Amino acid sequence: MIDAHVHLWRLARGDYGWLTSDLDVIYRDFEAADLRQRLQATGVEQAVLVQAAPTIAETGFLLEIAESTPEIAGVVGWIDFESPTAAKDLAGLGKSPWLKSVRPMIQDISDPDWMLKPELDAAFRAVIELDLCFDALVLPQHLKRLRTLLARYPDLRVIVDHGAKPLIAQGVIDGWAEDMKAIADSGPVHCKLSGLLTEAGPDWTADSVRPYVEHLLACFGPERLVWGSDWPVLRLAGDYRGWFDLAQSYLAELSESERAGVFGENARRFYRL
């Protein structure tokens, strides 16, 4: 089994702008040994380590962790897509066999049309040419733009992080549901079954989250749905074992091979781990 979405960080590095002291349960260092405990407790063998800061330096930090940590199967890094050296920067990072994907932090960018800016073309084409993936960290308002991006770059291997963060706490499913169906129908896009408890808020219930999981499964099928914990951000709303067991229960009616896909094989195939 593979957890397709985890983070590790050291606060002293100083480039996690979003990570502030009010987020008390995650405002501390999280190291490989912390992750190892969670993986071993659930039988998950490996994890994909995902960027948490918009700096190339942090990506280098994650690649160093991957090199010395058997549980890390790959890294989702970051480059400045707007930089004139974006392609060169990506080629440099891509020399590491651990780099599997890149992820601009689109959810934090004020311009909703940012991903469609023509000056990003060289970076997107470099991702394709280097046979890397693109993690789409998007919100519901970005989904129509993402469809345009997919049409522009049909060879781009894309996975949508956290189901595009639907507004579960507000009970909003219309709009998001239709847009996610359109995304799934637009090509071989994958989607992470992750981050949903955080979007559901502290008062989440299994029933409040269930319709969103069922819709993602209906859209992407067990062949393109990829489980991830989003740990330690997950700590804002739950715990590792709890989300693992809940996700297993949501998918209990799938066949054994289909569950094996969602909980590992799909991530292995998509990221080419």
Backbone hydrogen bonds in HBPLUS format (Angstrom, degrees):
<---DONOR---> <-ACCEPTOR-->    atom                        ^
c    i                          cat <-CA-CA->   ^        H-A-AA   ^      H-
h    n   atom  resd res      DA  || num        DHA   H-A  angle D-A-AA Bond
n    s   type  num  typ     dist DA aas  dist angle  dist       angle   num
A0045-GLU N   A0001-MET O   2.90 MM  44  5.49 139.7  2.07 130.2 139.7     1
A0046-GLN N   A0001-MET O   3.31 MM  45  6.77 158.8  2.36 151.3 157.3     2
A0002-ILE N   A0263-PHE O   2.95 MM 261  6.01 153.4  2.03 127.6 136.3     3
A0003-ASP N   A0046-GLN O   2.89 MM  43  6.32 161.1  1.93 148.8 151.1     4
A0048-VAL N   A0003-ASP O   2.79 MM  45  6.30 145.4  1.91 160.7 166.9     5
A0004-ALA N   A0227-TRP O   3.13 MM 223  6.12 167.2  2.15 141.2 142.0     6
A0230-ASP N   A0005-HIS O   2.78 MM 225  5.15 146.3  1.89 155.2 159.6     7
A0006-VAL N   A0048-VAL O   3.00 MM  42  6.15 147.2  2.11 166.1 169.4     8
A0050-VAL N   A0006-VAL O   2.81 MM  44  5.87 168.7  1.82 173.4 175.0     9
A0007-HIS N   A0231-TRP O   2.90 MM 224  6.25 149.8  1.99 153.7 158.4    10
A0009-TRP N   A0030-PHE O   3.10 MM  21  5.38 134.7  2.31 130.0 143.2    11
A0030-PHE N   A0009-TRP O   2.95 MM  21  5.38 161.3  1.99 151.2 157.1    12
A0013-ARG N   A0010-ARG O   2.99 MM   3  5.81 164.2  2.02 125.2 130.2    13
A0014-GLY N   A0011-LEU O   3.03 MM   3  5.84 148.3  2.13 124.3 130.0    14
A0019-LEU N   A0016-TYR O   3.10 MM   3  5.45 145.9  2.22 110.6 120.3    15
A0023-LEU N   A0020-THR O   2.97 MM   3  5.84 162.6  2.00 126.1 131.2    16
A0026-ILE N   A0023-LEU O   3.06 MM   3  5.88 157.0  2.12 125.4 132.2    17
A0027-TYR N   A0023-LEU O   2.98 MM   4  5.78 113.2  2.44 145.2 159.9    18
A0027-TYR N   A0024-ASP O   3.38 MM   3  4.98 154.3  2.45  92.5  99.9    19
A0034-ASP N   A0031-GLU O   3.01 MM   3  5.40 128.0  2.29 106.9 119.8    20
A0035-LEU N   A0031-GLU O   3.26 MM   4  6.70 157.7  2.31 151.8 157.8    21
A0036-ARG N   A0032-ALA O   2.86 MM   4  6.08 159.8  1.90 152.8 159.0    22
A0037-GLN N   A0033-ALA O   3.33 MM   4  6.52 150.0  2.43 140.1 145.2    23
A0038-ARG N   A0035-LEU O   2.96 MM   3  5.31 117.8  2.36 106.0 120.9    24
A0039-LEU N   A0035-LEU O   3.00 MM   4  6.31 164.0  2.03 161.3 166.2    25
A0040-GLN N   A0036-ARG O   2.95 MM   4  6.05 171.8  1.96 154.3 156.7    26
A0041-ALA N   A0037-GLN O   3.12 MM   4  6.17 148.9  2.22 139.6 147.8    27
A0042-THR N   A0039-LEU O   3.17 MM   3  5.45 142.0  2.32 104.1 114.3    28
A0043-GLY N   A0039-LEU O   2.93 MM   4  5.92 121.3  2.28 147.7 163.9    29
A0044-VAL N   A0039-LEU O   3.05 MM   5  4.78 131.7  2.30 143.5 141.9    30
A0047-ALA N   A0071-GLU O   2.76 MM  24  6.13 142.3  1.90 161.5 169.7    31
A0073-ALA N   A0047-ALA O   2.85 MM  26  5.71 163.1  1.88 150.4 156.2    32
A0049-LEU N   A0074-GLY O   2.92 MM  25  6.25 159.7  1.96 161.9 155.9    33
A0076-VAL N   A0049-LEU O   2.77 MM  27  6.14 158.4  1.82 154.3 158.9    34
A0051-GLN N   A0076-VAL O   2.84 MM  25  5.92 138.5  2.01 152.8 164.9    35
A0060-GLY N   A0056-ILE O   2.98 MM   4  6.35 156.1  2.04 152.9 159.1    36
A0061-PHE N   A0057-ALA O   3.00 MM   4  6.30 150.3  2.09 143.7 152.2    37
A0062-LEU N   A0058-GLU O   2.91 MM   4  6.26 152.2  1.99 151.9 158.7    38
A0063-LEU N   A0059-THR O   2.93 MM   4  6.20 155.2  1.99 150.6 157.5    39
A0064-GLU N   A0060-GLY O   3.01 MM   4  6.25 149.0  2.11 145.1 153.0    40
A0065-ILE N   A0061-PHE O   3.15 MM   4  6.48 151.0  2.23 141.6 149.1    41
A0066-ALA N   A0062-LEU O   2.93 MM   4  6.25 160.0  1.97 150.2 155.4    42
A0067-GLU N   A0063-LEU O   3.07 MM   4  6.27 151.2  2.15 143.9 150.7    43
A0068-SER N   A0065-ILE O   3.09 MM   3  5.45 138.1  2.27 105.8 116.9    44
A0069-THR N   A0066-ALA O   3.41 MM   3  5.17 163.0  2.44  99.3 104.2    45
A0072-ILE N   A0069-THR O   3.03 MM   3  5.73 162.1  2.06 123.7 128.9    46
A0075-VAL N   A0098-TRP O   2.77 MM  23  5.68 146.7  1.88 159.1 152.8    47
A0100-LYS N   A0075-VAL O   2.90 MM  25  5.67 177.8  1.90 159.5 158.8    48
A0077-GLY N   A0101-SER O   2.85 MM  24  6.20 151.1  1.93 152.3 142.6    49
A0103-ARG N   A0077-GLY O   2.75 MM  26  6.07 139.5  1.91 153.1 163.0    50
A0083-SER N   A0080-ASP O   3.06 MM   3  5.44 158.0  2.11 112.8 119.7    51
A0086-ALA N   A0083-SER O   3.07 MM   3  5.08 156.8  2.12 115.5 114.4    52
A0089-ASP N   A0085-THR O   2.76 MM   4  5.94 163.3  1.79 163.4 168.9    53
A0090-LEU N   A0086-ALA O   2.89 MM   4  6.08 159.4  1.93 151.4 156.8    54
A0091-ALA N   A0087-ALA O   2.96 MM   4  6.15 154.8  2.02 143.5 150.7    55
A0092-GLY N   A0088-LYS O   2.99 MM   4  6.25 151.6  2.07 146.8 154.1    56
A0093-LEU N   A0089-ASP O   3.04 MM   4  6.37 164.2  2.06 152.1 155.4    57
A0094-GLY N   A0090-LEU O   2.75 MM   4  5.80 150.1  1.84 147.0 156.7    58
A0095-LYS N   A0092-GLY O   3.29 MM   3  5.63 163.2  2.32 105.9 110.8    59
A0096-SER N   A0093-LEU O   3.08 MM   3  6.01 167.3  2.09 124.2 127.8    60
A0099-LEU N   A0096-SER O   3.34 MM   3  5.83 156.0  2.40 111.9 117.1    61
A0133-CYS N   A0100-LYS O   2.99 MM  33  6.24 151.2  2.08 132.6 141.8    62
A0102-VAL N   A0133-CYS O   3.11 MM  31  6.46 146.3  2.23 136.4 141.1    63
A0135-ASP N   A0102-VAL O   2.97 MM  33  6.07 167.8  1.99 156.2 160.0    64
A0106-ILE N   A0104-PRO O   2.89 MM   2  5.56 134.9  2.09 105.2  91.9    65
A0108-ASP N   A0105-MET O   2.99 MM   3  5.76 154.4  2.05 120.9 128.0    66
A0109-ILE N   A0106-ILE O   3.05 MM   3  5.18 165.3  2.07 111.9 116.7    67
A0107-GLN N   A0137-LEU O   3.08 MM  30  6.01 119.5  2.46 154.7 163.5    68
A0114-TRP N   A0111-ASP O   3.09 MM   3  5.28 162.8  2.12 117.1 118.0    69
A0116-LEU N   A0113-ASP O   2.92 MM   3  5.61 156.0  1.98 124.1 131.6    70
A0117-LYS N   A0114-TRP O   3.03 MM   3  5.50 170.6  2.04 124.1 124.9    71
A0120-LEU N   A0117-LYS O   3.07 MM   3  5.80 167.5  2.08 124.1 127.2    72
A0121-ASP N   A0118-PRO O   3.12 MM   3  5.58 167.5  2.14 118.4 121.4    73
A0123-ALA N   A0120-LEU O   3.09 MM   3  5.48 120.2  2.47 107.0 121.2    74
A0124-PHE N   A0120-LEU O   3.09 MM   4  6.43 165.4  2.12 161.1 165.3    75
A0125-ARG N   A0121-ASP O   2.92 MM   4  6.12 164.4  1.95 157.1 161.6    76
A0126-ALA N   A0122-ALA O   2.97 MM   4  6.10 142.3  2.11 137.9 148.1    77
A0127-VAL N   A0123-ALA O   3.01 MM   4  6.33 151.3  2.09 149.3 156.5    78
A0128-ILE N   A0124-PHE O   3.16 MM   4  6.51 158.4  2.21 148.4 153.3    79
A0129-GLU N   A0125-ARG O   2.91 MM   4  6.09 164.7  1.93 148.0 152.5    80
A0130-LEU N   A0126-ALA O   2.94 MM   4  5.98 149.1  2.04 147.5 154.2    81
A0132-LEU N   A0127-VAL O   2.99 MM   5  5.25 170.3  2.00 164.1 161.8    82
A0131-ASP N   A0128-ILE O   3.01 MM   3  5.08 158.6  2.05 107.2 112.8    83
A0134-PHE N   A0157-ARG O   2.80 MM  23  6.05 147.8  1.90 164.1 171.1    84
A0159-ILE N   A0134-PHE O   3.05 MM  25  6.41 156.2  2.11 157.7 158.9    85
A0136-ALA N   A0159-ILE O   2.85 MM  23  6.04 168.2  1.86 156.9 160.9    86
A0161-ASP N   A0136-ALA O   3.04 MM  25  5.76 165.4  2.06 132.3 137.0    87
A0142-HIS N   A0139-LEU O   2.86 MM   3  5.48 160.5  1.90 124.1 130.7    88
A0143-LEU N   A0140-PRO O   3.23 MM   3  5.56 164.9  2.26 113.4 117.9    89
A0145-ARG N   A0142-HIS O   3.06 MM   3  5.33 116.0  2.49 103.6 119.2    90
A0146-LEU N   A0142-HIS O   2.86 MM   4  6.13 149.9  1.95 152.5 162.6    91
A0147-ARG N   A0143-LEU O   3.02 MM   4  6.34 148.0  2.12 145.4 152.7    92
A0148-THR N   A0144-LYS O   3.28 MM   4  6.62 153.1  2.36 141.5 147.6    93
A0149-LEU N   A0145-ARG O   2.94 MM   4  6.30 153.8  2.01 149.0 156.7    94
A0150-LEU N   A0146-LEU O   2.87 MM   4  6.14 157.1  1.92 152.4 158.0    95
A0151-ALA N   A0147-ARG O   3.07 MM   4  6.33 151.8  2.15 145.6 152.7    96
A0152-ARG N   A0148-THR O   3.00 MM   4  6.23 144.7  2.12 143.4 153.5    97
A0152-ARG N   A0149-LEU O   3.11 MM   3  4.99 119.2  2.50  91.4 106.7    98
A0153-TYR N   A0149-LEU O   2.96 MM   4  6.21 148.8  2.06 151.0 158.8    99
A0156-LEU N   A0153-TYR O   3.04 MM   3  5.48 167.8  2.05 119.9 123.3   100
A0190-HIS N   A0158-VAL O   3.02 MM  32  6.36 171.3  2.03 153.6 155.2   101
A0160-VAL N   A0190-HIS O   2.92 MM  30  6.32 158.0  1.97 136.3 137.6   102
A0192-LYS N   A0160-VAL O   2.85 MM  32  6.05 170.7  1.86 167.7 164.6   103
A0164-ALA N   A0161-ASP O   3.00 MM   3  5.94 162.2  2.03 131.2 135.1   104
A0165-LYS N   A0162-HIS O   2.87 MM   3  5.48 158.1  1.92 121.3 128.0   105
A0168-ILE N   A0166-PRO O   2.91 MM   2  5.59 135.2  2.11 104.9  91.5   106
A0172-VAL N   A0167-LEU O   3.05 MM   5  5.33 151.9  2.13 159.5 152.9   107
A0171-GLY N   A0168-ILE O   2.87 MM   3  4.85 152.3  1.95 103.1 112.3   108
A0169-ALA N   A0199-GLU O   3.18 MM  30  6.24 140.0  2.35 142.3 136.1   109
A0177-ALA N   A0173-ILE O   2.88 MM   4  5.76 158.6  1.93 168.0 173.9   110
A0179-ASP N   A0175-GLY O   2.96 MM   4  6.10 161.9  1.99 151.1 156.7   111
A0180-MET N   A0176-TRP O   2.85 MM   4  6.00 158.2  1.90 155.0 160.5   112
A0181-LYS N   A0177-ALA O   3.09 MM   4  6.25 154.1  2.16 143.9 150.7   113
A0182-ALA N   A0178-GLU O   3.06 MM   4  6.33 154.2  2.13 143.9 150.7   114
A0183-ILE N   A0179-ASP O   2.93 MM   4  6.21 151.3  2.01 145.2 153.2   115
A0184-ALA N   A0180-MET O   2.93 MM   4  6.16 166.2  1.95 150.6 153.8   116
A0185-ASP N   A0181-LYS O   2.98 MM   4  6.15 145.7  2.10 143.2 152.8   117
A0186-SER N   A0183-ILE O   3.09 MM   3  5.20 152.3  2.17 103.5 112.2   118
A0189-VAL N   A0187-GLY O   2.79 MM   2  5.54 140.9  1.95  95.1  90.4   119
A0191-CYS N   A0224-ARG O   2.99 MM  33  6.40 154.1  2.06 167.6 171.3   120
A0226-VAL N   A0191-CYS O   2.90 MM  35  6.07 153.6  1.97 157.3 160.3   121
A0193-LEU N   A0226-VAL O   2.70 MM  33  5.66 157.5  1.75 134.1 141.9   122
A0228-GLY N   A0193-LEU O   3.22 MM  35  5.97 161.5  2.26 130.7 125.8   123
A0199-GLU N   A0195-GLY O   3.36 MM   4  6.65 153.8  2.44 143.2 149.9   124
A0200-ALA N   A0196-LEU O   2.93 MM   4  6.15 133.4  2.15 140.5 153.8   125
A0201-GLY N   A0197-LEU O   3.13 MM   4  6.40 125.7  2.44 141.3 153.5   126
A0201-GLY N   A0198-THR O   3.30 MM   3  5.35 144.9  2.43  96.6 106.1   127
A0204-TRP N   A0201-GLY O   3.17 MM   3  5.66 146.5  2.29 126.8 124.8   128
A0208-SER N   A0205-THR O   3.11 MM   3  5.15 124.5  2.44  95.7 109.8   129
A0209-VAL N   A0205-THR O   3.27 MM   4  6.53 146.8  2.38 151.0 158.2   130
A0210-ARG N   A0206-ALA O   3.06 MM   4  6.02 142.7  2.20 140.6 151.0   131
A0212-TYR N   A0209-VAL O   3.08 MM   3  5.73 133.1  2.31 120.9 132.0   132
A0213-VAL N   A0209-VAL O   3.31 MM   4  6.63 157.5  2.37 151.0 157.6   133
A0214-GLU N   A0210-ARG O   2.87 MM   4  6.07 171.4  1.87 166.6 168.8   134
A0215-HIS N   A0211-PRO O   3.00 MM   4  6.07 147.3  2.11 134.7 143.2   135
A0216-LEU N   A0212-TYR O   3.03 MM   4  6.24 161.4  2.07 146.2 150.8   136
A0217-LEU N   A0213-VAL O   2.95 MM   4  6.19 159.3  1.99 154.0 160.0   137
A0218-ALA N   A0214-GLU O   2.92 MM   4  6.09 152.6  2.00 141.6 149.3   138
A0219-CYS N   A0215-HIS O   2.89 MM   4  6.10 151.0  1.97 148.9 156.8   139
A0220-PHE N   A0216-LEU O   2.91 MM   4  5.95 176.0  1.91 155.6 156.7   140
A0221-GLY N   A0217-LEU O   2.76 MM   4  4.85 138.5  1.93 127.5 137.9   141
A0224-ARG N   A0221-GLY O   3.30 MM   3  5.83 154.6  2.37 113.3 118.8   142
A0227-TRP N   A0262-VAL O   2.83 MM  35  5.62 173.8  1.84 152.8 150.7   143
A0234-LEU N   A0230-ASP O   2.90 MM   4  5.52 140.2  2.05 125.2 133.4   144
A0235-ARG N   A0232-PRO O   2.85 MM   3  5.45 155.9  1.90 118.6 125.3   145
A0236-LEU N   A0233-VAL O   2.97 MM   3  5.91 173.1  1.97 131.0 133.3   146
A0237-ALA N   A0234-LEU O   2.90 MM   3  5.76 165.6  1.93 127.0 131.4   147
A0238-GLY N   A0234-LEU O   2.85 MM   4  5.77 143.5  1.98 151.1 160.1   148
A0243-TRP N   A0239-ASP O   3.05 MM   4  6.30 163.9  2.08 160.7 163.5   149
A0244-PHE N   A0240-TYR O   2.99 MM   4  6.17 162.7  2.02 154.9 160.5   150
A0245-ASP N   A0241-ARG O   2.93 MM   4  6.09 168.4  1.94 154.0 156.5   151
A0246-LEU N   A0242-GLY O   2.94 MM   4  6.06 156.1  2.00 143.3 150.8   152
A0247-ALA N   A0243-TRP O   2.89 MM   4  5.98 166.3  1.91 150.8 154.2   153
A0248-GLN N   A0244-PHE O   3.04 MM   4  6.25 155.4  2.10 144.6 151.8   154
A0249-SER N   A0245-ASP O   2.94 MM   4  6.22 149.9  2.03 144.0 152.2   155
A0250-TYR N   A0246-LEU O   2.94 MM   4  6.28 151.8  2.02 150.6 158.3   156
A0251-LEU N   A0247-ALA O   3.22 MM   4  6.41 142.6  2.37 142.9 151.7   157
A0252-ALA N   A0249-SER O   3.30 MM   3  4.95 166.3  2.32 104.6 104.8   158
A0254-LEU N   A0251-LEU O   3.07 MM   3  5.64 165.1  2.09 119.2 124.0   159
A0259-ARG N   A0255-SER O   2.95 MM   4  6.26 162.2  1.98 158.8 162.7   160
A0260-ALA N   A0256-GLU O   2.97 MM   4  6.16 151.8  2.05 142.7 151.2   161
A0261-GLY N   A0257-SER O   3.05 MM   4  6.27 136.5  2.24 133.9 144.8   162
A0261-GLY N   A0258-GLU O   3.09 MM   3  5.01 124.7  2.41  91.5 105.9   163
A0262-VAL N   A0258-GLU O   3.11 MM   4  6.51 162.1  2.15 153.9 155.5   164
A0263-PHE N   A0259-ARG O   2.90 MM   4  6.01 161.9  1.94 154.1 159.4   165
A0265-GLU N   A0260-ALA O   3.03 MM   5  6.18 168.0  2.05 147.7 147.1   166
A0264-GLY N   A0261-GLY O   3.30 MM   3  5.45 160.5  2.34 112.5 111.3   167
A0266-ASN N   A0261-GLY O   2.81 MM   5  4.90 165.1  1.83 131.6 131.8   168
A0268-ARG N   A0264-GLY O   2.98 MM   4  6.22 160.9  2.01 156.0 162.0   169
A0269-ARG N   A0265-GLU O   2.91 MM   4  6.10 158.8  1.96 148.2 153.5   170
A0270-PHE N   A0266-ASN O   2.82 MM   4  5.93 169.5  1.83 151.7 155.4   171
A0271-TYR N   A0267-ALA O   2.99 MM   4  5.85 165.8  2.01 148.9 152.5   172
A0272-ARG N   A0268-ARG O   2.97 MM   4  5.45 115.9  2.40 124.6 138.6   173
A0273-LEU N   A0268-ARG O   3.06 MM   5  4.94 149.1  2.16 131.3 140.6   174
